[in-house]
């Protein structure tokens, strides 16, 4: 029975992505599978390199201080933090809001088994994020210290217990959100609000732990004492990674206990939460005068409702809105410090000229947290027939998706550009250029996300988390956008002597705008045809 | 009202519908009968402009579905067999969305929603999200949305599945009234008794090909529709 459930889950998670074309439903060719595998490998390696660099900066000083175990403990802490961040936004939906819940619960399957399968799928996602941090750190350690057995084996295997801990934490957060969300009327709003609040608290505690640990680093005895008592699981991971079997076994046992305990706690309330509808109190319809709107605004409103009705969609694809709105407030509060820092880093007039470029890249980086268009076609799901049967032009349907992304991203981006430029005391033309290039980037990424989703849609999902969180389109959009920004930064470093930063920024804006126009052209022609063929 | 000329639709090498021709005049209710996978849904979706087709032509009220899909879609309402509507909207928002797309004036819209909502006993549930609706309620909402913009041709795929006996009865009455006002209805069904009582015309499809078509009397003769259908199926 469990085997059948796992097969269903894995088919949903991987099968349709890697082995099956989601548009045609046909098996991918061998070349297609290799191409997709390569895509994931490239993404993995890019991130592995990034986290490897962080690990490298930690490794040498800690190894020199004889604190090899602390290196692994800190990396484990970072890995679990990323694991939680990577999966917490879809935990509630993945656990409790699957469309196949009724079907599964109607079959002679213990709810605990259904839950275990769902926990495993979250654990796999956590495994991906944890290994992104931990394995590069193992490579770095092997380069700095050398390879020894069985330490290397333990280091590689430690990713499994760390993923289990990350899953336990993220599921407990999701469970807390669910416990409250089932009791309230506006589930979506509260799910989003509670997830953000819990996550903020979680990372505040994490940040504090890091700060305390950093302050203790000078005193080796104190660090060891804290880890051995308060943070023993991390100490066990650190010592286990050095090849000590007893500590390794202890780390595995602690992680298994955390996972099992989470499973036990969640299974006791699983059916109640998954089938609870208390919050959905019946609202009796009272007739109001109907407001007539145009086709364009009706389609835009439809997209807006789609976005605001789903906590998974908002948390995973729209969290940037909140961050982009909070960033300028934080910047204004800490304006003095920020100006001091800018003065410190950009002392000469020559380096100060780079500030607009840096600001634009920073704002674009924040904007990459919004990828609203990337799953928007997939989210049409089984109701795609509706928009196809209505007398609306496909390009208008696609345009509504684009407009939603642009409205929700470009407005905070514009605010960031103006406030950041004010804080950095740039000139008006510089500020306008920062604004133009950031908005051009938003237009480009909005169109690129939509185009990619038309090319790689997934309309047959049982849980919104699949198209929103585990779709290759979303991954490409986030990591691809980061890559593009890194290239822009890197290219400027090469061309710094030839081009002025302002001219370079203007060039960047023009390129993004051209890219957007080309994509728009495709969306109106080939893209529209492809979208129509999806029904 | 509806003219299907030599319609062919293929999925890969397999023809789901082959050389199908069918005419439905204003005022007619045409029942579309066939076994599972015979090509009924494919035909209906092609007429609704949801699926593109490989051969032939479809005209709705004189306009080609192929070359003028916007015009034909304005004259059509389509209700699928499994109405996956927008779960994230409430019933009333969904109806207003449909009203906006078809440009139904506010007062007309309001009056229609009120009368159809009351007829199908759905008015008090219109403020609920569609995700909270039962299959039957979604079906009723789909029916109301189909009638909202006063289409000339209504396409329905198994419209009685999920409806309670009272709602089924009301729907049949609505269908008749629509055709008495000059509209036309093309619907698929497995319930042969319903087809027998309700339809003016009947079309039987087998493995993508139309094997019998005509008025109910022509197709049935002295036998029951069920006997004719089963004979043809063998």
Interface residues (C-beta under 8 A of the other chain):
Chain A: X277 X280 X282 X283 X284 X285 X286 X287 X289 X290 X291 X292 X293 X294 X295 X297 X298 X299 X301 X302 X305 X306 X309 X310 X381 X382 X383 X385 X386 X388 X389 X390 X391 X392 X393 X532 X533 X535
Chain B: X45 X48 X49 X50 X51 X52 X69 X70 X71 X73 X74 X76 X78 X80 X82 X84 X85 X86 X87 X88 X89 X91 X92 X93 X96 X97 X98 X99 X100 X101 X102 X103 X104 X105 X106 X109 X110 X113 X114 X123 X124 X125 X126 X127 X128 X129 X132
